């Protein structure tokens, strides 16, 4: 059972200052001679996230509020605060083991399944606490779509894979199910490839098609947030390109939070990027600016390959 310290109240959520945001026009670069943040992080200290002022102009679908997590005695996330923009694609980048997937799994509370987990802080989805004691976790997960690294279609037909979330909600009307299936498959850019074989097994599809089927299943329930955990890591370049094109098309209708090790993919697919290192968020801002003109030296060092 997950152990949890008191969550942040609704009133505190509204007034929560979040991470450090410089005033407009006052973005100050870290000087070369200043001590690196990485040293402080290596000593187990939390650091303040540098947030670009553009984030303050966005409407936020998800707020992560001074969130920390421990696996037993080992701390994996350190006071993470992020405001995820509505209708945009936000990428989490950083070296292996920096906490990207851990943070993503916390959003729909998959880490609750681990006995040694302890957390502090809170998250809010459209203003409602995710970790409040009264939250029904099953209902919470219906409000989010989750796609994992490896495609995981169910051993059932393509049609039944897509409408599975609706079956769980008790929808039995055949016309409604047919409409939802076609809409989701079209949104996932898969309809034209499978419309004549909907009753074949989803396991018979190629790897790239299986991943798009999983995305169709995730969006069939019209989630408030779509969570993607390295969705292209097991795919070939052609299938990866189709998934990236799909992410572009989903933006606007869905708010997407994606974890990726591929910085080129982050630069191609996302509107905003957060750079994480050893459980801390170092910098968070518009993707073009983060990749071409970062405001924190450590971000620049990681993007240019000096570490990681």
N, C-alpha and C positions, 0 to 999 in steps of 0.2 A: 504493500500500500504506500502511495506517495505521501511524504511528509511535507507539510506546507506551513510557513509562517503566515501571519495575518496579511490578508490581501489589502490593496489600496481601496479606499472607499470611493463611491461614485463621485462625491464632491471633490475628493483629492484627484481623481482622474481628470476632471474638468480643468483643475488648476495646476496640474502637474507640469512643471516647466520643461521636462524632457531634457535631451542632451544640449550641449552648448551650441548656440546658433549665433554667429556673428551678425551685427547689423548690416543692412544693405551697403555695399560698397566698401565694407571694412574687412574683407577676407585677407587675413594676414598669414603669410607663409612661415613655416618653421625654419628658423635660420640654421645653416649648415653646422654651426658650432654648438648649437644647443644639444643637451643630452637627449638621446633617442628614447622614445616611449617604450621601445621593445625591452630595454633594460628593466624598466619598472614593471612591465608585464611579466617578464621572466622571474621577477621576485614575488609574483603573486599579487601584485597591486593592480587595482582597477584604474583605468584612465578615462578621461573625458572624451566623448565622441565629438569630432568636428563635423557639424552638420551645416551644409550649404543653405543659404537663405531661401533658395527656390522652394525648399520643402515646406516652408511656412505658408506658402501661397496655395498649397494643395488641400483638397478635402481628404480626410483620412478614413479609411475603412477599418484599419486595424492599428491599435496602439499597444506597443510593448513598453511596459513601465517598470524601470529599474529591476529587471528580471535577472535573478541568479539561480543557478542550479548546481547541485552536487550529486555525483555518483559515489555514494558512501562518503568517505572523508575527502575525496578529490573534487575540487570545484572545477566545473566545466564552462560555466557562463558567469560573467562578472557584471552585474548592474547594467544589463543591456537595455537601452531605451531607443526605440525606433517608432516612427509614425509612418505607416505604409499607405501611400496615396491610392485613392479610389480610381479604378478604371485604368491603371497604369501597370506596367511590368517592372517589378523591383527585383534585382539580382543580388544574391549574397555570394561574395567571392572570398577567397583566402586559401591558405595552404591546407593540406589534409590535417584533420584533427583540430581545426580551429573553432569548431562548434557550430558550423553552418547547419548541418543536418539535425543536430541536437536541438537547435533553436526552432527549426521548421517543424520538427515533431512535437515540440511543446505547444505549437499553435493549435493543433487539434488533439492535444493531450494524449498522444500515443505513448509518451514516456510514463504515463500513469501505470502502464503494465509492468514496469520494473520496480521491484521491491525496495531497492536501495536508493531511490531518488528522493531528494529533498529540494524544495524550491523556496524562493523568497521573491516578492514582487507580484505583479499581475499582468494580464493582457486583457484588452477590451476589444470586442468585435462589434462595430457599429454602436459603441457606447455601452455595451453590456459586458460585464466581467466574465471572462472565460473560466476563471478559477474560483468563483464564488461557491460556497458549500452547496447551495441549492441547484447548481447547474446540472442538468441531465446531460451526461457526456455523450450518450448516443444521439440525442437531439442536436447537440453541438456539432458533432461530426457530420450530420446531415447538412449543415450550413456551409460546409467546406468540401471541396473536392481535392483528393490526394492522389498523386501519380508518383510511383517509385522509380528507382533506377532501372530495374529489370521489369519488362512487361509482365503483368500478372493477370491475364484474362482468366475468367472462371471456366471450368470444364463444362460449358454449355454453349448453346447457339450464339451467334453474333447478336441476334435480336434480344435474347434473354440477358446477355451481358450488358447491353446498353440500358435496358429498362429495369435492371435490377434495383436501383434506388427507388423507383416508383413502386415496384412490387413490395419493397420493404415498407413503404408508406401506405400500403393497402389499396393502391389503385388497380382496378380490375377492368375498367372500360377499355375494350379492344381498340376503339377508334382513338382514344386519348393516348394509348400506349404506342400505336402505330405512328401517330403524329410526333410524339416525343422522340421515338427512335430515329425517324427520318431527320428531324431537326438537329438532334445531337450528332448524328453521323455527318450531316452536311457541315455543321460547325467544325467538326474534326477533320474535314476534307477527306472523308472516307466513303461517303455515300455512293459515288459513281463507281467505286471499285468493288462494292459488296452488295449493292441493291438487289442483285439477282441471286444472292446466295445467303440471305439473312438467316436461314435455318441450318446452315453448316456450322460446325464447331468453330469457335473463336480461336482455338488452338491450331487450326489449320492455316491461319494467316501468317504472313512473314513477320519478322521481328518488328520492323517499322510499322506495319499495319496493326500489329498487336498493341503497340504503344499508343497509336492513334485511337484504337478501340478503347483502351483504358481511359484516354482523355475524354472520349465521347461518353463513356460511363460516368466519369467524374462530373461532367457538365450537364448530364441529363436531369439531375435533380436541381438544376439552377442554383448552384452554390453562391454564397456571398464572396468567397475567396477561393482561388484555385492555387493549390500548393504543389510545386513540381520539384522533386528531389533528384537532381541530375538525370532528367528524363531521356537524355541522348547518350549516356555513357556507354550503353551496351549496343549502340546502333552504328551502322556504317555511314559514311559521309552523305550518301544520297538520302537515306532515311532521316538523318540528322537535319538536312536541309528542309525536308518537308515538315518536320516538327517545328523548326524555327519559323518557317513561314506561317504555320498554324498559330504559334504564340503571338505573332504580329496581328493576325486576324482576330484573335480572341481579346486582345487589348481593347479597352473601351467598354465592351460588354461585361468583361470580367476583370477583377483585380487579381493580378498574378504575382505570386512570390516564388521565385525560382532559385534553387541552389545549383551552382555549376562550378566545376574546376577549370572550365574552358573560358579564359578571359576574352577570347575572340567572340565566343558565343554570347557572353554577357554584353559585350559592346554592340553586337548586332541586334540583340533581341530586347534589351531593357531600356526603360526610360530613366530609371534611377538605379544606382549601385551602392551597396554597403560593403566595405572591406573589413573583414574580421581577422583577428589574430589572437590565438590562445584564449578564446572565450570573450574577448573584448571587441567592440565595434570601434574601429579607428577613425574611419571617415565615411560619410554618407552624403551623396549628392547626385546631381544629374550625371548620367553615364558619360556623355561626351566630355564634360569638364573633368570628371574623375580620371578618365583615361588619357586625356591630352594635357591637362593642367591641374593636377591634384594640389590640394592645399596643405597636405601633411607629407613630410618627407618619407615616412615609412610607407605610405601608399605608393609614392613614386618608386621607391626601392623595390617594392613587390611587383609592381606592374612592369618594371624594366628588367626584372629577373635577377636583382641583386641578392634576394633571399627567397625562400619558399619552395 
